């Protein structure tokens, strides 16, 4: 229980054996007694075994579906096991579980809460085309959601029962769909969205893939995903 609510932490993971144990242990240490579900998204390493050894429940996908597919399974688990709140945390250690109670608190007055970088806490920086894409997405989606959003690609999110039920049956698996399209879909169906400022950290393991070419590709894909999200019904 967190603030009187039954909470499930969902961690989508693909080949994160180097960090998943530390992430699970930190969550369980900061939030004693909370349930942690690691969704192994077709990993080819020991992610599932390491997560189990660290104390998590594990659901394994037979092949890689992407974050969207992994999260849809997580939301179905949350719905079927009657959780009040489902919270997504990344498997690389960038999300600090000490912010979880703040996200849960805000669910008393809203339906979906984003743990937002670029909102006045921490010193996390993104530059170049990736930053341009994030600014563009946040500007448009703030209008769609009718509230200020500074980090619409954040994977640190908390959903209440109503949104859990929706995401359990509808959740896009396309690139950026799990962030951009879910916000458009949620707002257009009358659910409210808010954000909480959080500080992000460096990855515990692995190497982020950044390059000028990939950053420009990200910008182009972001425009395409946003356009499709806005015209879909």
N, C-alpha and C positions, 0 to 999 in steps of 0.2 A: 504494500500500500504506500502511495505517495500522496500526502495531503488528503487522505480519506478516499482515494481512488485506486482501483485495482489497475496496475500499469504493466504493460508488456514492452520491453525494449527489443526492437527488431534490428538485427545487424546483418545486412546483405554482405556477402563475402565471396570474392573470387581470388583464389590463390593468395590468401593473406595469412599463411601459417607463421610468418615472421612477426606478426603483430596481434593476431586475434586473441591469444591467451592473455596478453597484458590488457587489452581492451576489456575483455570479459571480467577479469579480476578487478580492474578499476571500477567498473560499473557495480559489481557486487559489493566492493568495499565501500563505495560512496553511498550506495542505495541498498542496504542490507535487506535480504529477503525478497528482493524484486526478481521477477522472472525475466530471463534473457533467452531470446530465440535467435540463433545464428542460422541464416538461410544460406547454405553452401550452394553457390550458383555455378555448379558444374566444375568445381576446382579439380585440378590435376595434381595438386600437392596434398599435404596432410591437414588442410584447414579444418575439416570436420572433426578429425580425431583430436587435434589440439584443442578445439573449442569444447568438446565434450570433457576432456581432461581438466579444463579450466572451470567447469561447472555450468556450462550453458546447455540448453536444449538445442538440438540441431535438426533441421529439416534439409534434406539433400535433393537438389534438382539433378536429373540424370544428364543434363547438358546445359550449357550456358545460355541463359535467356536475357541477361542484362539486369540492371538494377530494377527496372520496372517489373519484370517477371518475378524476381525474387521478392520484391515488396508486396506484390499481389498475393503471393503465397503467405507472407507474413500477416497481412491484413485478414486473410481468410482464417488463419489460425487464431488471431485476436477475436474475430467475430464468433467463431465456433466455440471458443473457450470463455466467452462472456467477459472480456476485459473492458473496463471503462475508458482506458486511454492506450493508444499505441504510439510509441516514439521510435523514430528511425535514428540510428546512430551509425556512422561510418566505421568500417573495420580497420581503418588505417591509424586510428588514434587521434585524429584532428579534433574530434568533438569531445568537450569536457563534460562528463556526466554530472558535475556539480551544478550545472545550469538546469538540469531536468526539473527540479521543483518549481523553478520560475516558469517554465513552459507549461507545466501542469496547472499552476495557479491561474494563468491567463485563460485556460480552457473553461473557467467558471463563467466567462463572458464572451467567448468566441468559440468557433468550431475547429479551426486549424491554426496552429501557431508555428512560426518559422524562427529558428535560432539564427539571427542575422549577423553576418560580418558587415563591415562598413556602416555600422549604426552607432558608433561612438565608443565602442569598447574594444580593447586590444589593438594590435598594430599590424594585423594581417593585411598584406598588400598584393594587388594584382595590377599589372600594367599592360599597355599595348592593346592589341585587338581583343584579347579576352576581357579586359576591363571595359572596352567600348561596348562589347556585346552585353555585358552584365548591366551597364548603365542603361542601354537601350531597352533591354528586357524589363528592368525594374521600372522604368518610366512608363512603359505601356501597361504593364500588369498592375501598377499602382492605380491607374485609371480604371481598369477593369474591376479591380477589387474594391475600389473607392476607399483606399487607405494607403498610407505611405509604406512602400516596401523597398528596401535597399539591397536585398540579397535573394532574388527569386530563384537562384540556382542552388541554394543551400540544401543539403540533404539532412540537416538537423531539424526534424519536424515532429510535432505532436498533434495527434488527431483524437477527437472525441468519438463517442459511440456512433453518432450519425454519419460522420465522415468515414469511420471504420467500415460501416455497412456499405457505403457507396464504393469505397476503394476495393472492398473484397470482391465485388462483382465487376467493377470497371477500373482498370488501371493500365495506362499505356506502356508498351515495352519499347517504343521507338526511342532513338537518341534524343535526350533532353525532355522526352515526354513525361518522365517521372517527376520533373520539376516544373517546367513551363506549362505543359498542357494540363497537368493536374490542377494548377492554380486557376487557369481559365475555366476549366470545367467546374471546379468547386465554387467559384464566385458566381458564375452564371446560373447555378442552381440555388442561389440564395443563401449559401453558407458564408459565414463571416471568416475573414482571415486577418490575423495580426502578426506582429513580429516582436521578438525579445532580443535586445543587443547581447551578443555573446563574443567571447574571444576565442579565436581558432588557434590551433597549434600545428606544428610541423608533423609530418607523418612519422609514426614510430618505426616503420620499416618500409622497404621498397623505394623506388625512385619515381617521382612524378614525371610524366612525359610532356615537356614543354619545349617548343621551338617556334621560331617565327612562322614557319609554314603551317604548323599545327594550330597556332593561334589564329591565323587568317582563316583556316578551315573551320575552326570553332565559330568565328564570327559569321561566316556564311551559313553554316548549319543553324546557328541561333536564329538568324533572320527567317530561314525556311521553316523551322519548327514553329516559331511564333506566328507566322502567316497561316500555316495549316491549323494551328490551334484556334486562331480567331475565326476562321471560316467554317470549322467543323461545328456540328450541333449535337 
